[in-house]
Amino acid sequence: MTGGITGIAELTADEVRACAEALADVLVDAVEGGASVGFVKPLPREQALAWWQSRAAPVADGVLALWVARAGAHVLGTVQVRFSDTANGTHRAEVAKLLVRRDARGSGLGRALLDVAERGAAERGATLLVLDTQTGSAAERLYRRAGWTEAGVIPDYAADPDGVLRPTTLFYKRIG
C-alpha cells in the first residue's frame, strides 16, 4: 500500500484491539522484509495478531503508548514507547517496534513516527529515551540521522528474521 500519510494518531486500548488485524499485517510484512524486531520467519499471522492484541492491556495501564500512521484507512506504520514502572526510572522510556511497511519505506514515515514518539514521551515527562536495533540496519542509520547517541554494541544479541545471530547497537537520546 503506497500513498501519502494522512495522519499519525495515538491509539487507546480499544483502538489497539480494533486495529490489531492491520497492525498484524504490518508486523508480518516487516519480518518478511528482514526487520529484526523480535520475531523470526515465518511469522504466522495468528501469532502476530495475538501479539498486537496483547498490547492493549499495557496501553490501558499507561505503561505503553502506541501510534499508527495511516494513508486513508490503511495502516502504513507504527511505533511504541514503553515507560518505566520503577521508582528510580520514571524519567526514562524505551522506543520500540518502529515498523514501516516495505511499500511505504523511503517516504520519511519512519522519521515522522520517531518524532511523534519522542514528543509523546516528552509530554509524559520522559527526559531520556533508549532503544536497540540491529547493527548496520536501515533503522540504525535512521536513529543516527535523528540525533541518537550510540551507547555500545553487543555482539550476537538477537537473531534476525532468518535466525542468524546479529550484533545490536544500543542508543539513547536526551529529550524534554
Buried (B, 14 or more C-beta within 10 A) or exposed (E): BEEEBEEBBBBEBEBBBEBBBBBBBBBBBBBEBBBBBBBBEEBEEEBBBEBBBEBBEBBBEEBBBBBBBBBEEBBBBBBBBBBBEEEEEBEBBBBBBBBBBEEBBEBEBBBBBBBBBBEBBBEBEBBBBBBBBBBEBBBBEBBEEBEBEEEEBEEEBBBBBEEEEBEBBBBBBEBB
